[in-house]
Amino acid sequence: MYDVPFVPSPEVVIRRMLQLADVRENEVVYDLGCGDGRVLIIAAKEFGARAVGIEIRRDLYEQCLKRIRDLGLEDRVKVYHGNFFEYDLSDADVVTLYLLTSVNERLRPKLERELRPGTRVVSHDFEVPGWRPIIIEDLYEEWRSHKLYLYKVPGAEIPIPSDVDVPLEALSDLEKRVLKYIDGSTSIEDIARKLGTTLRTVREIVEKLRKMGAVKEVKVVKGTP
């Protein structure tokens, strides 16, 4: 009935997956086929992330919901019952997978279509065929070895400035610093790196500046990992 059997990842493996993906506070982690919710819980409790899980099995979905409620994590973790092929993944900063190579291959076009440049994808044990990982790591725990694959969606999101001047007193210090880098050639990822913050934070500031008229548009150039 299901393409992938439920085999829970050990917690030590999950922590390393999230470390490899460099999950940071308030980033959004999607776990596709979230099972009993352990990835979501660790991402929220230990990494300060917001987490979204999608699970097709009703029993696992209900088990996951109960664990999240019992831990009081409803404000940081959302779980959906259904097929992850039918959900929009574009809000993800990080996507975690423990599926099968064949499922990853079917999933790849969706990831390429929906994920934004800079999104990290980390897969436990199974590669994404056709993608080149930036890190492959072997991890050994109590009873077996695990292989982790980290991918990053290439490309760039480039804010294009307008000729509208915005009142600087309406901006925070960080927003002013972001504004200085908006020159039509510097990408959101480059701005985030220079300012030591997350892509999500810079995207949110750029969107505010766009609404204020200081940014004309965000040009998106995508590539295949």
C-alpha positions as CSV (number, residue, x, y, z in Angstrom):
1,M,0.0,0.0,0.0
2,Y,2.8,2.4,0.8
3,D,6.0,3.0,-1.3
4,V,8.3,3.3,1.8
5,P,8.2,1.1,4.9
6,F,8.4,2.9,8.3
7,V,11.9,2.5,9.6
8,P,12.6,5.3,12.2
9,S,16.0,7.0,12.0
10,P,18.0,6.8,15.2
11,E,18.2,10.2,17.0
12,V,21.9,10.5,16.6
13,V,21.4,10.2,12.8
14,I,18.7,12.8,12.9
15,R,20.8,15.3,14.8
16,R,23.7,14.8,12.4
17,M,21.4,15.3,9.4
18,L,20.2,18.6,10.8
19,Q,23.8,19.6,11.7
20,L,24.9,18.9,8.1
21,A,22.1,21.0,6.8
22,D,23.1,23.8,9.2
23,V,19.6,24.3,10.5
24,R,19.2,27.6,12.2
25,E,16.7,29.2,14.5
26,N,13.3,29.9,12.9
27,E,14.2,28.2,9.6
28,V,11.6,25.9,8.3
29,V,12.4,22.1,8.1
30,Y,10.1,19.8,6.0
31,D,10.3,16.1,6.7
32,L,8.7,14.1,3.9
33,G,7.2,10.9,5.3
34,C,7.6,12.1,8.9
35,G,6.6,8.9,10.6
36,D,6.3,9.3,14.4
37,G,7.6,12.9,14.2
38,R,11.0,12.5,15.6
39,V,12.8,14.7,13.0
40,L,10.2,17.4,13.6
41,I,10.6,17.3,17.3
42,I,14.4,17.4,17.3
43,A,14.4,20.2,14.8
44,A,12.0,22.3,16.9
45,K,13.4,21.5,20.4
46,E,17.1,21.3,19.8
47,F,17.6,23.6,16.7
48,G,14.9,26.2,17.3
49,A,13.4,25.5,13.8
50,R,9.8,25.5,12.7
51,A,9.0,22.1,11.3
52,V,6.4,20.7,8.9
53,G,5.8,17.0,8.5
54,I,3.7,15.1,5.9
55,E,2.7,11.5,6.6
56,I,0.5,9.3,4.5
57,R,-0.2,6.6,7.1
58,R,-3.1,7.5,9.3
59,D,-1.8,5.6,12.3
60,L,1.6,7.3,12.2
61,Y,0.1,10.7,11.5
62,E,-2.1,10.4,14.7
63,Q,0.9,9.1,16.7
64,C,2.9,12.1,15.5
65,L,0.2,14.6,16.4
66,K,-0.1,13.1,19.9
67,R,3.6,13.4,20.6
68,I,3.6,17.0,19.4
69,R,0.7,17.9,21.6
70,D,2.2,16.1,24.6
71,L,5.4,18.1,24.2
72,G,3.6,21.4,23.7
73,L,5.1,22.0,20.3
74,E,1.9,22.8,18.4
75,D,3.2,26.4,17.8
76,R,6.4,25.2,16.1
77,V,5.4,22.0,14.4
78,K,2.7,21.3,11.9
79,V,1.8,17.9,10.5
80,Y,-0.3,17.1,7.5
81,H,-2.0,13.7,6.7
82,G,-1.5,12.9,3.0
83,N,0.8,12.3,0.1
84,F,3.8,14.7,0.0
85,F,3.7,14.7,-3.8
86,E,0.5,16.8,-3.4
87,Y,1.9,19.4,-1.0
88,D,3.7,22.6,-1.9
89,L,7.3,22.5,-0.5
90,S,8.4,26.0,-1.6
91,D,8.5,27.4,2.0
92,A,11.2,24.9,3.1
93,D,14.7,26.0,4.1
94,V,15.7,22.4,4.7
95,V,14.1,19.1,3.5
96,T,14.9,15.8,5.1
97,L,14.3,12.5,3.5
98,Y,14.5,8.8,4.5
99,L,12.7,7.3,1.6
100,L,14.1,5.0,-1.1
101,T,16.3,5.8,-4.1
102,S,13.3,5.1,-6.5
103,V,11.1,7.5,-4.5
104,N,13.8,10.1,-4.4
105,E,14.1,9.8,-8.2
106,R,10.3,10.4,-8.6
107,L,10.5,13.2,-6.2
108,R,13.4,15.0,-7.8
109,P,11.4,17.0,-10.5
110,K,9.1,18.3,-7.8
111,L,12.0,19.4,-5.6
112,E,13.7,21.1,-8.6
113,R,10.5,22.9,-9.5
114,E,9.5,24.1,-6.1
115,L,12.5,24.6,-3.9
116,R,14.2,27.9,-3.9
117,P,18.0,28.5,-4.4
118,G,19.9,27.8,-1.3
119,T,17.5,25.2,0.1
120,R,19.3,22.2,1.6
121,V,18.2,18.7,1.1
122,V,19.6,15.9,3.3
123,S,18.8,12.3,2.7
124,H,19.4,9.3,5.0
125,D,21.0,6.3,3.2
126,F,19.4,6.9,-0.2
127,E,20.8,9.2,-2.9
128,V,18.8,11.5,-5.1
129,P,19.7,10.1,-8.6
130,G,20.9,12.8,-11.0
131,W,22.0,15.2,-8.2
132,R,25.6,15.7,-7.0
133,P,25.9,15.8,-3.2
134,I,28.1,18.5,-1.7
135,I,28.7,16.2,1.3
136,I,28.6,12.4,1.7
137,E,29.2,11.3,5.3
138,D,29.3,7.8,6.9
139,L,27.9,7.7,10.4
140,Y,28.3,4.7,12.7
141,E,25.9,4.1,15.6
142,E,25.2,1.2,17.9
143,W,24.3,-1.5,15.5
144,R,24.9,-0.3,11.9
145,S,26.4,2.3,9.7
146,H,24.4,5.1,7.9
147,K,25.2,7.2,4.9
148,L,24.1,10.8,4.7
149,Y,23.8,12.9,1.5
150,L,23.6,16.6,1.6
151,Y,22.5,18.6,-1.4
152,K,22.0,22.3,-2.0
153,V,19.7,23.8,-4.6
154,P,21.9,26.0,-6.8
155,G,21.0,29.3,-8.4
156,A,20.3,32.8,-7.1
157,E,17.6,35.2,-6.0
158,I,18.7,38.7,-7.0
159,P,16.8,41.7,-5.7
160,I,16.5,44.4,-8.3
161,P,16.4,47.9,-6.8
162,S,13.9,50.5,-7.8
163,D,14.4,54.3,-7.9
164,V,12.1,54.8,-4.9
165,D,13.7,56.2,-1.8
166,V,12.3,54.8,1.4
167,P,12.4,56.6,4.8
168,L,15.4,55.1,6.6
169,E,13.8,55.8,10.0
170,A,11.1,53.2,9.1
171,L,13.8,50.5,8.9
172,S,15.7,48.5,11.6
173,D,19.5,48.4,11.5
174,L,19.5,45.0,9.8
175,E,17.0,46.2,7.2
176,K,19.2,49.2,6.5
177,R,22.2,46.9,6.0
178,V,20.3,44.7,3.7
179,L,19.1,47.7,1.7
180,K,22.7,48.8,1.1
181,Y,23.5,45.5,-0.6
182,I,20.6,45.6,-3.0
183,D,22.3,46.5,-6.2
184,G,20.9,44.3,-8.9
185,S,23.8,41.8,-8.8
186,T,24.2,40.7,-5.2
187,S,22.1,37.6,-4.4
188,I,20.0,37.1,-1.3
189,E,22.3,34.2,-0.3
190,D,25.4,36.5,-0.6
191,I,23.7,39.2,1.5
192,A,22.8,36.6,4.2
193,R,26.4,35.3,4.2
194,K,27.8,38.8,4.5
195,L,25.5,39.8,7.3
196,G,25.8,36.4,9.1
197,T,22.0,35.8,9.0
198,T,19.7,33.3,7.3
199,L,18.3,33.3,3.8
200,R,14.8,33.4,5.3
201,T,15.6,36.5,7.3
202,V,16.9,38.3,4.2
203,R,14.0,37.1,2.1
204,E,11.6,38.6,4.6
205,I,13.4,41.9,4.6
206,V,13.5,42.0,0.8
207,E,9.8,41.3,0.7
208,K,9.2,44.2,3.1
209,L,11.3,46.5,1.0
210,R,9.5,45.4,-2.1
211,K,6.2,46.3,-0.5
212,M,7.7,49.7,0.4
213,G,8.8,50.2,-3.2
214,A,12.5,50.0,-2.7
215,V,12.8,46.7,-4.6
216,K,11.3,46.4,-8.1
217,E,11.4,42.6,-8.2
218,V,13.4,39.5,-7.3
219,K,15.0,37.8,-10.2
220,V,15.3,34.0,-9.7
221,V,17.9,31.9,-11.5
222,K,17.5,28.2,-10.7
223,G,19.8,25.3,-11.4
224,T,19.9,21.5,-10.8
225,P,21.7,20.3,-7.7
